[in-house]
Amino acid sequence: NCPQWTAFQGIDIIRVYVSDQNDFSTSLSAGAWYEPLMAELSQHPFDIVHFQHMTGSVAPTLAKELLKLKKHKFFLTLHDGNILCEQNHFMLPNNNICDGPSSGQKCAECWLERHQINENHDALSALSSGMEKRLALMRAITVEMDGIIVPTHFLRTRMENHHFSLRNVIQRPLGLMFHYG
C-alpha cells in the first residue's frame, strides 16, 4: 500500500498500512510503499511520526532509517511484547511462559521448535545471531524514540529486565473502553 493522505479532526495525516506478516522471517522487504513514504517524510515537515507496533522486520528497519533523518518526533505504541519476543506473547512451545530473551540461542531454539524444524548447528547458529541482532535493533530504535507508550506494568518490567532504556517510556492503557449494561 502506498502512503495515503487523510485528515482527522483538522490534522493532516499520512498513513501507511504495511501488510500483516505472521513471522519476522517472511517480512524482510519493505514493499512498494517504502520509497514513496521516504519521499513524503523528506519533503514535508511532520510534527510526529507514530509507529503503531514493531511487528515483523519492516517496521523496525523503517524506524531505523527514519530516526537517522532527525527531522521529526517519533512515538511508538506497544500493543504486545513483539520488541522482546518475535511471536508477541512470551509463550514457549510447551505452553509455559517465557521470561524473555535472555539469549539469541534461547529464542532461536524456541523458533525452531515452534516451526518444527530439526535443529542443526548451522541453522541454530545463524538464527541465534539473527535473534541477537533483532534484539539489539529493537533496543537501538526504542532508545531513540521520543516516547514509547507501554500498556502494562508487565511489559515495562520485561523491557527493564532485558536492558531496554526506560527514559522515554510512558505507561498508559491503550484506551480501549468497554461498557456493560
Summary of the structure (lengths in Angstrom):
residues: 181
radius of gyration: 17.6
end to end distance: 39.9
largest distance: 57.5
contacts: 466
relative contact order: 0.12
helix: 38%
strand: 15%
